[in-house]
Amino acid sequence: MAAVMHRSSSDGGSSSGWSEAAAASAAGDERAGWEVRPSGMVVQAREEGAGGGGGGGGMGIPPRPPPPEITVRVKYGAARHEVSVSSIASFGELKKLLAARTGLPAADQRLTYRGKERSNSDYLDVCGVKNKSKLSLAEDPTSVERRYIERQKNAKIETANRAIGAIALEVDKLADQVRSIEKSITRGSKVAEVQITTLIELLMRLAVKLDSIHAEGDSSSQKNIQAKRVQKCVETLDVLKISNARLQNVIVTTKWETFDAPATTQWELFD
């Protein structure tokens, strides 16, 4: 025979007189293997397949149906959301459902019921949440501050990326000029020294710009890549400057072609 207990109440045993604490206790009993009858009687739940009583027929008890779903109304700012959830779900599970509706991560949510914030481990039925109950959702103030800091950080990273990208384009152009000078000197053609010194000066200015950029993470890696490119170009120009100085100046002479004086024609004059 199943164990039986009866809850006493202030209104003569009527279940309508239970306090919230009693309701919470009943919900806890249900999870521990107890079920509450409509009269307020708490009996031990039968296991699936347990034998019947009386004549010992041994007929099994059908499995208990799943707990019913309830619809709760959640206020989030000016929006109103109705969410269907298991009646014995936790507030943490409800937050996951709300995250899909509101776009607010579950970790950043604060759910309030009856003027009290509920933790993730609290259960809806234990706290007295029923069908059509009203809850209030708000964003955790610490998460607001955290996201503000994150947005500021992302803005700085984006600014750094744009600055590094602009410098990379300038380095590309100067690197093309360095290669052009290198080809000329390799072929033995002397170039004006001012071309080399001007390129070195432009590259050093880019190095100063790169050094002034505050970069983190991937931006820092991109910054280092461009800094190495600038350094390589400067080193190449230093070597080319020495090689260029060893080349002889090419003197271009022009050979003029001479022509004989044109023949003169004698004209006969007539009166």
Disulfide bonds with the S-S distance in Angstrom:
none
